[in-house]
Amino acid sequence: MMHFERIAKDYMLYESNYMKFLEEAKTEIEQRSVIASDRMRTDYINIYYVWNKRQVKNAVEIYFIKSINAYQATLGPTDYETLTTIEEFCKWLVQNGEKQEAYRLLKAALRSQVISYGDCSEKVAETFYNMGRICFAKGELRKAIQLLRKCLMIQILLYGSEHSKSRDTRDLLNLLQ
């Protein structure tokens, strides 16, 4: 029993000292905040925002990867839900500046899309379009033109040459050439 009492007493002392330290730190921070300039406070806020944004970005990326892996394991790589989740993840990657990874995933998903939807499907055309836009953004014009031409050929077969999607792709191609 003596050993337990000593541990409890040490813990209470530790907790008391810890709480005292927290109070002193809080007072110090409040005093410095009064003295600190607006710029310094803004810097702290920006650092906190960037840190939180990075944490959220990592969480979202992990969520997408786990979802894709789960869909592939349960439904297969050619399933609609799997392919749609990959597309959404790629859009998110592009928005977050990870174009190369998005391109790699789209290229890998393209094989599954051709198996699932056929060579001349809307999904395949959309993937060619997205891959072409990524190449354009990276400055790979020749590759972008190739991909956008494939997209346009499928769009013309599906919708006709005067459909808005076909016209938009043709306009983008004209811009690049």
Contacts in CASP RR format, 6 or more apart in sequence:
PFRMAT RR
TARGET T0000
AUTHOR 0000-0000-0000
METHOD contacts of the structure
MODEL  1
MMHFERIAKDYMLYESNYMKFLEEAKTEIEQRSVIASDRMRTDYINIYYV
WNKRQVKNAVEIYFIKSINAYQATLGPTDYETLTTIEEFCKWLVQNGEKQ
EAYRLLKAALRSQVISYGDCSEKVAETFYNMGRICFAKGELRKAIQLLRK
CLMIQILLYGSEHSKSRDTRDLLNLLQ
33 41 0 8 1.000
57 96 0 8 1.000
60 92 0 8 1.000
64 85 0 8 1.000
64 88 0 8 1.000
64 89 0 8 1.000
64 92 0 8 1.000
65 89 0 8 1.000
67 85 0 8 1.000
68 82 0 8 1.000
68 85 0 8 1.000
68 86 0 8 1.000
68 89 0 8 1.000
71 79 0 8 1.000
71 81 0 8 1.000
71 82 0 8 1.000
71 85 0 8 1.000
72 82 0 8 1.000
75 81 0 8 1.000
75 82 0 8 1.000
76 82 0 8 1.000
77 112 0 8 1.000
78 112 0 8 1.000
78 113 0 8 1.000
78 115 0 8 1.000
78 116 0 8 1.000
79 116 0 8 1.000
80 116 0 8 1.000
82 112 0 8 1.000
83 109 0 8 1.000
83 112 0 8 1.000
83 113 0 8 1.000
83 116 0 8 1.000
83 123 0 8 1.000
86 105 0 8 1.000
86 106 0 8 1.000
86 109 0 8 1.000
87 106 0 8 1.000
87 109 0 8 1.000
87 126 0 8 1.000
87 127 0 8 1.000
87 130 0 8 1.000
89 102 0 8 1.000
89 105 0 8 1.000
90 102 0 8 1.000
90 105 0 8 1.000
90 106 0 8 1.000
90 109 0 8 1.000
90 130 0 8 1.000
91 102 0 8 1.000
91 130 0 8 1.000
93 99 0 8 1.000
93 101 0 8 1.000
93 102 0 8 1.000
93 105 0 8 1.000
94 102 0 8 1.000
94 130 0 8 1.000
94 134 0 8 1.000
94 137 0 8 1.000
99 134 0 8 1.000
99 137 0 8 1.000
99 138 0 8 1.000
100 138 0 8 1.000
102 130 0 8 1.000
102 134 0 8 1.000
103 131 0 8 1.000
103 134 0 8 1.000
103 135 0 8 1.000
103 138 0 8 1.000
106 127 0 8 1.000
106 130 0 8 1.000
106 131 0 8 1.000
106 134 0 8 1.000
107 131 0 8 1.000
109 127 0 8 1.000
110 124 0 8 1.000
110 127 0 8 1.000
110 128 0 8 1.000
110 131 0 8 1.000
113 121 0 8 1.000
113 123 0 8 1.000
113 124 0 8 1.000
113 127 0 8 1.000
114 124 0 8 1.000
116 123 0 8 1.000
117 123 0 8 1.000
117 124 0 8 1.000
118 124 0 8 1.000
119 154 0 8 1.000
120 154 0 8 1.000
120 157 0 8 1.000
120 158 0 8 1.000
121 154 0 8 1.000
121 158 0 8 1.000
122 154 0 8 1.000
122 158 0 8 1.000
124 154 0 8 1.000
125 150 0 8 1.000
125 151 0 8 1.000
125 154 0 8 1.000
125 155 0 8 1.000
125 158 0 8 1.000
125 165 0 8 1.000
126 151 0 8 1.000
128 147 0 8 1.000
128 148 0 8 1.000
128 150 0 8 1.000
128 151 0 8 1.000
128 154 0 8 1.000
129 147 0 8 1.000
129 148 0 8 1.000
129 151 0 8 1.000
129 169 0 8 1.000
131 147 0 8 1.000
132 143 0 8 1.000
132 144 0 8 1.000
132 147 0 8 1.000
132 148 0 8 1.000
132 151 0 8 1.000
133 144 0 8 1.000
135 141 0 8 1.000
135 143 0 8 1.000
135 144 0 8 1.000
135 147 0 8 1.000
136 144 0 8 1.000
136 172 0 8 1.000
136 176 0 8 1.000
141 176 0 8 1.000
144 176 0 8 1.000
145 173 0 8 1.000
145 176 0 8 1.000
145 177 0 8 1.000
148 169 0 8 1.000
148 172 0 8 1.000
148 173 0 8 1.000
148 176 0 8 1.000
149 173 0 8 1.000
151 169 0 8 1.000
152 166 0 8 1.000
152 169 0 8 1.000
152 170 0 8 1.000
152 173 0 8 1.000
155 163 0 8 1.000
155 165 0 8 1.000
155 166 0 8 1.000
155 169 0 8 1.000
156 166 0 8 1.000
159 165 0 8 1.000
159 166 0 8 1.000
160 166 0 8 1.000
161 170 0 8 1.000
END
